[in-house]
Amino acid sequence: MKEAGVGWVRMDFLWSDIEPKSGQFEFAKYDYIVNLLNKNNIQILGLLDYSVDWASSCGKWNCSPTDNQLFVHYAVKVVGRYKNSIKFWEIWNEPDSHIYWQDQDGLKSYSILLQYVYSALKKIDPDCKILNGGLSNGLSSINRLYERGAKDYFDILNIHFFENPLNLHTIKAVAAY
């Protein structure tokens, strides 16, 4: 990656890897990766994401936590550990997609989770930058995030814009968006 000129990576810090059992935190794998990337001057956008089976509202990775404070506790542990190495954190991935967040409720439950996580992370690292989970369904999702009261709980608006790079009109489409 260094030889290819990569300057940033977007990397999952999976809750299921880090806290496989309640209160049992395992950081060895992530310590190795973070140290290796830092050593090679590659910045990290850390994703705090997905439920662990024991805390999931449906028993699967893509459902909201049964208790938001469980997710907050995990997020605080991760950011507290890496706050000297990582300053940018994305909270979940595509919470407006049924693939990554079930059950879909117009971002209502996600917005509540985002508010809790943002507040907790800013207490332990006021300099960190929080991104909302990348939104994949366009302006309607952005509007829902704002309608649900989450506009003050991220520092960088994160959207996932999918366009074919071979399409000659892609740049115009992105600019219009």
GUBAFI-91866 format. One record per residue: residue number from 1; y, x, z of N, C-alpha, C in turn. Coordinates in nm, 2 decimals, padded with zeros to 4 digits, always signed. Last residue first. Layout:
N
resi; nnorth; neast; nup; canorth; caeast; caup; cnorth; ceast; cup
NUM; Y; X; Z; Y; X; Z; Y; X; Z
...
This chain:
177
resi; nnorth; neast; nup; canorth; caeast; caup; cnorth; ceast; cup
177; +01.61; -02.53; -00.75; +01.56; -02.58; -00.62; +01.65; -02.53; -00.51
176; +01.74; -02.38; -00.94; +01.78; -02.52; -00.93; +01.73; -02.58; -00.80
175; +01.61; -02.14; -00.91; +01.75; -02.14; -00.88; +01.79; -02.29; -00.86
174; +01.35; -02.21; -01.00; +01.37; -02.16; -00.86; +01.52; -02.17; -00.82
173; +01.41; -02.28; -01.26; +01.35; -02.38; -01.17; +01.37; -02.34; -01.03
172; +01.49; -02.04; -01.37; +01.59; -02.15; -01.36; +01.54; -02.26; -01.27
171; +01.26; -01.89; -01.34; +01.38; -01.85; -01.27; +01.48; -01.96; -01.26
170; +01.09; -02.05; -01.52; +01.06; -02.03; -01.38; +01.18; -01.99; -01.30
169; +01.09; -02.07; -01.79; +01.19; -02.14; -01.72; +01.17; -02.13; -01.57
168; +00.87; -01.94; -01.89; +01.00; -01.88; -01.92; +01.11; -01.95; -01.84
167; +00.58; -01.88; -01.71; +00.67; -01.98; -01.76; +00.81; -01.93; -01.78
166; +00.46; -01.69; -01.57; +00.45; -01.68; -01.71; +00.54; -01.78; -01.78
165; +00.47; -01.77; -01.31; +00.56; -01.66; -01.35; +00.56; -01.64; -01.50
164; +00.47; -02.10; -01.21; +00.40; -02.00; -01.29; +00.49; -01.89; -01.34
163; +00.55; -02.16; -00.87; +00.58; -02.17; -01.01; +00.50; -02.07; -01.09
162; +00.61; -02.28; -00.56; +00.50; -02.24; -00.65; +00.54; -02.27; -00.79
161; +00.75; -02.18; -00.27; +00.79; -02.24; -00.40; +00.68; -02.19; -00.50
160; +00.77; -02.24; +00.04; +00.68; -02.18; -00.05; +00.69; -02.25; -00.18
159; +01.04; -02.16; +00.26; +00.98; -02.25; +00.17; +00.88; -02.17; +00.08
158; +01.21; -02.13; +00.55; +01.10; -02.07; +00.48; +01.04; -02.18; +00.39
157; +01.51; -02.03; +00.70; +01.43; -02.14; +00.64; +01.33; -02.08; +00.54
156; +01.54; -01.86; +00.99; +01.53; -01.84; +00.85; +01.45; -01.96; +00.79
155; +01.54; -01.94; +01.25; +01.65; -01.86; +01.21; +01.66; -01.85; +01.06
154; +01.47; -02.25; +01.41; +01.43; -02.14; +01.32; +01.55; -02.07; +01.28
153; +01.58; -02.47; +01.54; +01.47; -02.40; +01.60; +01.40; -02.30; +01.50
152; +01.76; -02.65; +01.45; +01.82; -02.54; +01.54; +01.71; -02.45; +01.60
151; +01.61; -02.84; +01.31; +01.70; -02.75; +01.24; +01.76; -02.63; +01.32
150; +01.44; -03.02; +01.42; +01.40; -02.88; +01.42; +01.50; -02.79; +01.36
149; +01.46; -03.30; +01.42; +01.54; -03.22; +01.52; +01.50; -03.08; +01.52
148; +01.36; -03.45; +01.21; +01.28; -03.44; +01.33; +01.34; -03.35; +01.44
147; +01.53; -03.40; +01.00; +01.53; -03.53; +01.07; +01.46; -03.53; +01.20
146; +01.45; -03.14; +00.93; +01.58; -03.16; +00.99; +01.59; -03.29; +01.06
145; +01.20; -03.19; +00.83; +01.21; -03.09; +00.94; +01.35; -03.11; +01.01
144; +01.26; -03.37; +00.63; +01.18; -03.42; +00.74; +01.20; -03.32; +00.86
143; +01.39; -03.20; +00.45; +01.46; -03.31; +00.51; +01.39; -03.36; +00.63
142; +01.18; -03.03; +00.38; +01.30; -02.98; +00.45; +01.37; -03.09; +00.52
141; +01.02; -03.22; +00.25; +00.97; -03.16; +00.38; +01.09; -03.09; +00.45
140; +01.18; -03.29; +00.03; +01.14; -03.39; +00.13; +01.09; -03.33; +00.26
139; +01.19; -03.05; -00.11; +01.31; -03.09; -00.04; +01.27; -03.20; +00.06
138; +00.85; -02.92; -00.10; +00.99; -02.94; -00.15; +01.09; -02.99; -00.06
137; +00.61; -02.86; +00.01; +00.63; -02.99; -00.06; +00.77; -03.02; -00.09
136; +00.56; -02.64; +00.17; +00.51; -02.64; +00.03; +00.54; -02.76; -00.05
135; +00.72; -02.43; +00.39; +00.70; -02.56; +00.35; +00.66; -02.56; +00.20
134; +00.61; -02.20; +00.64; +00.65; -02.22; +00.50; +00.62; -02.36; +00.45
133; +00.72; -02.26; +00.96; +00.61; -02.25; +00.87; +00.64; -02.28; +00.73
132; +01.04; -02.11; +01.01; +00.95; -02.22; +01.02; +00.83; -02.19; +00.93
131; +01.09; -01.79; +01.16; +01.08; -01.87; +01.04; +01.00; -01.99; +01.07
130; +01.29; -01.61; +01.38; +01.18; -01.71; +01.37; +01.20; -01.78; +01.23
129; +01.34; -01.29; +01.49; +01.38; -01.39; +01.39; +01.26; -01.48; +01.37
128; +01.43; -01.13; +01.80; +01.34; -01.17; +01.70; +01.39; -01.28; +01.61
127; +01.61; -01.09; +02.01; +01.64; -01.03; +01.87; +01.54; -01.07; +01.76
126; +01.50; -01.19; +02.24; +01.62; -01.26; +02.18; +01.65; -01.21; +02.04
125; +01.21; -01.22; +02.35; +01.27; -01.12; +02.25; +01.39; -01.19; +02.18
124; +01.17; -01.41; +02.54; +01.11; -01.28; +02.56; +01.16; -01.17; +02.46
123; +01.33; -01.62; +02.46; +01.34; -01.57; +02.59; +01.28; -01.43; +02.61
122; +01.24; -01.67; +02.20; +01.37; -01.62; +02.22; +01.40; -01.57; +02.36
121; +00.99; -01.79; +02.26; +01.00; -01.65; +02.20; +01.13; -01.59; +02.21
120; +01.06; -02.04; +02.37; +00.98; -01.94; +02.45; +01.00; -01.80; +02.39
119; +01.19; -02.16; +02.15; +01.26; -02.14; +02.28; +01.19; -02.04; +02.36
118; +00.99; -02.16; +01.95; +01.11; -02.09; +01.93; +01.18; -02.06; +02.06
117; +00.79; -02.33; +02.07; +00.76; -02.19; +02.04; +00.89; -02.11; +02.03
116; +00.92; -02.58; +02.09; +00.87; -02.51; +02.21; +00.85; -02.36; +02.19
115; +00.98; -02.63; +01.82; +01.09; -02.62; +01.92; +01.04; -02.55; +02.05
114; +00.73; -02.64; +01.70; +00.83; -02.53; +01.66; +00.94; -02.52; +01.77
113; +00.63; -02.87; +01.82; +00.56; -02.74; +01.85; +00.66; -02.63; +01.82
112; +00.80; -03.06; +01.70; +00.79; -03.04; +01.85; +00.74; -02.91; +01.88
111; +00.73; -03.02; +01.43; +00.86; -03.00; +01.48; +00.87; -02.98; +01.63
110; +00.46; -03.11; +01.43; +00.49; -02.97; +01.40; +00.63; -02.93; +01.46
109; +00.49; -03.38; +01.48; +00.42; -03.30; +01.58; +00.45; -03.15; +01.56
108; +00.64; -03.45; +01.23; +00.68; -03.48; +01.37; +00.62; -03.39; +01.48
107; +00.57; -03.42; +00.97; +00.62; -03.30; +01.04; +00.67; -03.33; +01.18
106; +00.44; -03.65; +00.89; +00.58; -03.62; +00.85; +00.65; -03.51; +00.93
105; +00.19; -03.61; +00.98; +00.27; -03.72; +01.05; +00.42; -03.70; +01.01
104; -00.14; -03.53; +00.91; +00.00; -03.53; +00.86; +00.07; -03.65; +00.92
103; -00.35; -03.41; +01.16; -00.32; -03.51; +01.07; -00.17; -03.50; +01.03
102; -00.36; -03.10; +01.01; -00.41; -03.24; +01.01; -00.38; -03.29; +01.15
101; -00.25; -02.85; +00.81; -00.21; -02.92; +00.93; -00.26; -03.07; +00.92
100; -00.35; -02.73; +00.58; -00.32; -02.65; +00.69; -00.28; -02.72; +00.82
99; -00.40; -02.94; +00.40; -00.50; -02.83; +00.41; -00.48; -02.75; +00.54
98; -00.18; -03.10; +00.41; -00.30; -03.15; +00.48; -00.41; -03.04; +00.49
97; +00.13; -02.95; +00.46; +00.01; -02.96; +00.37; -00.11; -03.01; +00.46
96; +00.33; -02.89; +00.63; +00.35; -03.01; +00.55; +00.23; -03.03; +00.45
95; +00.28; -02.64; +00.73; +00.25; -02.75; +00.81; +00.27; -02.89; +00.74
94; +00.25; -02.37; +00.61; +00.25; -02.49; +00.54; +00.21; -02.61; +00.62
93; +00.16; -02.20; +00.90; +00.17; -02.19; +00.75; +00.15; -02.33; +00.69
92; +00.32; -02.10; +01.20; +00.22; -02.17; +01.13; +00.24; -02.15; +00.98
91; +00.60; -01.95; +01.22; +00.53; -02.03; +01.31; +00.45; -02.13; +01.22
90; +00.67; -01.61; +01.17; +00.66; -01.74; +01.11; +00.56; -01.82; +01.19
89; +00.88; -01.36; +01.28; +00.76; -01.44; +01.31; +00.77; -01.57; +01.24
88; +01.01; -01.03; +01.29; +01.01; -01.16; +01.22; +00.87; -01.23; +01.24
87; +00.97; -00.80; +01.43; +01.09; -00.88; +01.46; +01.10; -01.01; +01.39
86; +00.76; -00.57; +01.57; +00.77; -00.68; +01.47; +00.88; -00.77; +01.52
85; +00.77; -00.37; +01.76; +00.72; -00.33; +01.63; +00.75; -00.44; +01.52
84; +00.84; -00.46; +02.01; +00.90; -00.34; +01.97; +00.86; -00.30; +01.82
83; +00.68; -00.69; +02.03; +00.82; -00.71; +02.01; +00.89; -00.58; +01.98
82; +00.40; -00.72; +02.07; +00.45; -00.65; +01.95; +00.60; -00.65; +01.93
81; +00.37; -00.86; +02.31; +00.29; -00.73; +02.29; +00.36; -00.65; +02.18
80; +00.52; -01.08; +02.28; +00.55; -00.99; +02.39; +00.48; -00.85; +02.37
79; +00.39; -01.20; +02.07; +00.52; -01.15; +02.05; +00.56; -01.05; +02.16
78; +00.14; -01.27; +02.21; +00.15; -01.19; +02.09; +00.28; -01.12; +02.07
77; +00.22; -01.42; +02.43; +00.14; -01.30; +02.45; +00.15; -01.21; +02.33
76; +00.36; -01.63; +02.30; +00.43; -01.54; +02.39; +00.35; -01.41; +02.41
75; +00.14; -01.75; +02.16; +00.25; -01.69; +02.09; +00.33; -01.60; +02.17
74; -00.02; -01.84; +02.38; -00.07; -01.75; +02.29; +00.04; -01.67; +02.21
73; +00.17; -02.03; +02.49; +00.12; -01.92; +02.57; +00.06; -01.81; +02.48
72; +00.20; -02.21; +02.28; +00.31; -02.13; +02.32; +00.27; -02.01; +02.40
71; -00.06; -02.32; +02.28; -00.01; -02.24; +02.16; +00.10; -02.15; +02.20
70; -00.04; -02.45; +02.52; -00.15; -02.35; +02.50; -00.11; -02.26; +02.38
69; +00.17; -02.63; +02.49; +00.18; -02.51; +02.58; +00.07; -02.41; +02.57
68; +00.07; -02.83; +02.34; +00.16; -02.73; +02.28; +00.17; -02.61; +02.36
67; -00.26; -02.93; +02.34; -00.14; -02.91; +02.43; -00.06; -02.80; +02.37
66; -00.42; -02.94; +02.12; -00.42; -03.06; +02.21; -00.30; -03.05; +02.31
65; -00.26; -02.83; +01.82; -00.32; -02.80; +01.95; -00.32; -02.93; +02.04
64; -00.35; -02.97; +01.50; -00.25; -02.93; +01.60; -00.32; -02.91; +01.73
63; -00.59; -02.83; +01.28; -00.54; -02.94; +01.36; -00.44; -02.89; +01.46
62; -00.73; -02.63; +01.16; -00.61; -02.68; +01.09; -00.56; -02.81; +01.16
61; -00.97; -02.55; +01.29; -00.85; -02.46; +01.28; -00.72; -02.52; +01.24
60; -01.10; -02.83; +01.49; -01.10; -02.74; +01.37; -00.97; -02.66; +01.37
59; -01.09; -03.01; +01.69; -01.20; -02.91; +01.70; -01.20; -02.82; +01.58
58; -00.87; -03.17; +01.69; -00.99; -03.22; +01.62; -01.11; -03.12; +01.62
57; -00.69; -03.03; +01.85; -00.70; -03.17; +01.87; -00.82; -03.24; +01.80
56; -00.80; -02.72; +01.98; -00.76; -02.80; +01.87; -00.78; -02.95; +01.90
55; -00.90; -02.54; +02.16; -00.77; -02.60; +02.19; -00.72; -02.69; +02.08
54; -01.13; -02.43; +02.07; -01.13; -02.49; +02.21; -01.00; -02.56; +02.24
53; -01.07; -02.33; +01.81; -01.15; -02.45; +01.83; -01.14; -02.52; +01.97
52; -00.72; -02.27; +01.77; -00.85; -02.22; +01.81; -00.94; -02.34; +01.84
51; -00.51; -02.34; +01.49; -00.57; -02.37; +01.62; -00.70; -02.29; +01.64
50; -00.26; -02.14; +01.33; -00.39; -02.21; +01.33; -00.45; -02.22; +01.47
49; -00.05; -01.85; +01.39; -00.10; -01.97; +01.32; -00.25; -02.01; +01.36
48; +00.21; -01.67; +01.33; +00.14; -01.72; +01.45; +00.08; -01.85; +01.40
47; +00.26; -01.40; +01.12; +00.23; -01.55; +01.13; +00.15; -01.58; +01.25
46; +00.50; -01.15; +01.08; +00.38; -01.20; +01.16; +00.37; -01.35; +01.15
45; +00.59; -00.93; +00.86; +00.62; -01.07; +00.89; +00.49; -01.13; +00.95
44; +00.64; -00.59; +00.90; +00.55; -00.70; +00.91; +00.62; -00.83; +00.94
43; +00.70; -00.29; +00.70; +00.74; -00.40; +00.80; +00.64; -00.51; +00.79
42; +00.58; +00.03; +00.69; +00.56; -00.10; +00.63; +00.60; -00.21; +00.73
41; +00.55; +00.30; +00.77; +00.69; +00.24; +00.74; +00.68; +00.11; +00.66
40; +00.31; +00.38; +00.85; +00.34; +00.40; +00.71; +00.47; +00.33; +00.67
39; +00.31; +00.31; +01.11; +00.30; +00.46; +01.08; +00.34; +00.48; +00.94
38; +00.30; +00.04; +01.09; +00.42; +00.10; +01.14; +00.42; +00.25; +01.10
37; +00.03; +00.01; +00.99; +00.15; -00.03; +00.91; +00.28; +00.03; +00.96
36; -00.10; +00.11; +01.22; -00.12; +00.17; +01.09; +00.00; +00.13; +00.99
35; -00.03; -00.07; +01.42; +00.00; +00.08; +01.43; +00.00; +00.14; +01.30
34; -00.13; -00.31; +01.32; +00.01; -00.29; +01.34; +00.05; -00.15; +01.35
33; -00.41; -00.25; +01.32; -00.34; -00.28; +01.19; -00.19; -00.26; +01.21
32; -00.46; -00.20; +01.59; -00.49; -00.10; +01.49; -00.41; -00.12; +01.37
31; -00.38; -00.44; +01.71; -00.32; -00.31; +01.75; -00.34; -00.20; +01.64
30; -00.57; -00.61; +01.60; -00.43; -00.62; +01.56; -00.35; -00.50; +01.60
29; -00.81; -00.52; +01.72; -00.80; -00.53; +01.58; -00.65; -00.53; +01.53
28; -00.74; -00.55; +02.00; -00.78; -00.42; +01.94; -00.76; -00.42; +01.79
27; -00.68; -00.78; +02.15; -00.58; -00.73; +02.06; -00.62; -00.61; +01.98
26; -00.78; -01.07; +02.30; -00.84; -00.95; +02.23; -00.74; -00.90; +02.13
25; -00.78; -01.25; +02.60; -00.71; -01.20; +02.48; -00.77; -01.07; +02.43
24; -00.87; -01.53; +02.75; -00.94; -01.40; +02.71; -00.87; -01.35; +02.58
23; -00.77; -01.78; +02.79; -00.73; -01.68; +02.88; -00.79; -01.54; +02.85
22; -01.03; -01.94; +02.63; -00.91; -01.96; +02.70; -00.89; -01.85; +02.80
21; -01.15; -01.73; +02.37; -01.18; -01.82; +02.48; -01.05; -01.83; +02.56
20; -01.01; -01.60; +02.17; -01.13; -01.68; +02.13; -01.18; -01.77; +02.25
19; -00.74; -01.51; +02.10; -00.78; -01.58; +02.22; -00.90; -01.66; +02.20
18; -00.74; -01.38; +01.85; -00.67; -01.32; +01.96; -00.71; -01.38; +02.10
17; -00.88; -01.53; +01.67; -00.91; -01.39; +01.69; -00.86; -01.34; +01.82
16; -00.75; -01.78; +01.69; -00.89; -01.77; +01.71; -00.94; -01.63; +01.73
15; -00.49; -01.71; +01.61; -00.51; -01.75; +01.75; -00.66; -01.74; +01.78
14; -00.41; -01.45; +01.39; -00.49; -01.57; +01.42; -00.52; -01.60; +01.56
13; -00.17; -01.35; +01.25; -00.21; -01.32; +01.39; -00.29; -01.44; +01.44
12; -00.13; -01.27; +00.91; -00.18; -01.37; +01.02; -00.21; -01.30; +01.14
11; +00.14; -01.12; +00.75; +00.01; -01.10; +00.82; -00.02; -01.21; +00.92
10; +00.30; -00.99; +00.49; +00.29; -01.11; +00.57; +00.15; -01.12; +00.62
9; +00.46; -00.67; +00.46; +00.34; -00.76; +00.45; +00.36; -00.88; +00.54
8; +00.68; -00.46; +00.28; +00.66; -00.57; +00.38; +00.52; -00.63; +00.35
7; +00.68; -00.26; +00.10; +00.76; -00.24; +00.21; +00.74; -00.34; +00.32
6; +00.48; -00.07; -00.13; +00.49; -00.20; -00.05; +00.58; -00.17; +00.07
5; +00.43; +00.14; -00.30; +00.57; +00.10; -00.27; +00.59; -00.03; -00.19
4; +00.19; +00.23; -00.33; +00.23; +00.13; -00.43; +00.37; +00.09; -00.40
3; +00.15; +00.39; -00.11; +00.17; +00.46; -00.24; +00.21; +00.36; -00.35
2; +00.12; +00.19; +00.08; +00.24; +00.28; +00.09; +00.26; +00.34; -00.05
1; -00.12; +00.08; +00.00; +00.00; +00.00; +00.00; +00.13; +00.09; +00.00
